[in-house]
Each structure stands twice: as C-alpha cells, then as structure tokens.
Amino acid sequence: MTHSDPGFTALVGAPAPTTQDGEARLEMEVDDHHLNPAGAVHGGLLATLVDTTMGAAVRSVADGEGAATSQLSVTYLRPGRPGRLVVTASVRKRGESLTVCEADVEQDGKSLVHALATFALVEG
C-alpha cells in the first residue's frame, strides 16, 4: 500500500490517500471550518476529496502515467457534519487513454456522496 503526496489536499487538512491496485482510501476529520453557511460539509470540499482519491486510485495502476481529470460528476446524497469522513475510490474501466473511476464518501456508515469521473492518462 502506498501513500500519495497530499499536495493540494493538505490545504484543507486532508491526508494523502492510501492506494493499492486500483483502489484508494482517504479518511479525514472535518470540523467547523469545513462547513458551508448552512452548517453542512462544504460541497467543494467533498468534490475535492473524491477527485483526489479517484486520481490516486487511477495513478496506482497507470504504469508511470499521470492522470488528469477530464470529467467529474458528483451526486450529493445527504449533508455531512463535523466528524470522520471515509472516501473510497475504485478504478472501474481502463481504456488506452481514458480511465473511469467511481468514489463514495461515507460518514457514520451513511452515504453522503457518490462520484464518477473520467481521467485522461498523460505521460508522467
């Protein structure tokens, strides 16, 4: 299992995802500074977490190629609150130059987000 460089996600207090064979996982404690004005976990944070975790999953099987998000669809199922978030991602289909990945965000065993993304594989 490898850990990816946290880069951008460190700015929001997220650790680097762990990866293994097309799978990735990120766990994060969210607090009041991660909330939107309505008091729920900010949707932009959730989108960042799924994008980052899916990118890590894709890179874990990309044979030295980089992965650039070319399409991201995020479905928000319920609001999150302060506490632990668990993000999991899995590569679903790999083509010659594009890879499809899915991710979920859970909190206390309940689904908050489901995401689907297409990544372009680029020379690293």
LINJO-V891548 format. One line per field, one symbol per residue. psi: psi as a letter, one per 30 degrees, with the letter a starting at -180 (. if undefined). A space follows every 10 residues. Layout:
psi->???
This chain:
psi->klklkebeff fggklklklj hgklkkkkkk aefgllffgl kkeeeeeeee eeeeeeeeff gghfllkkkf kkkkjjelkl lkakkkkkkk kekkaefkkk kllkklkhgk kekklklkkk klk.
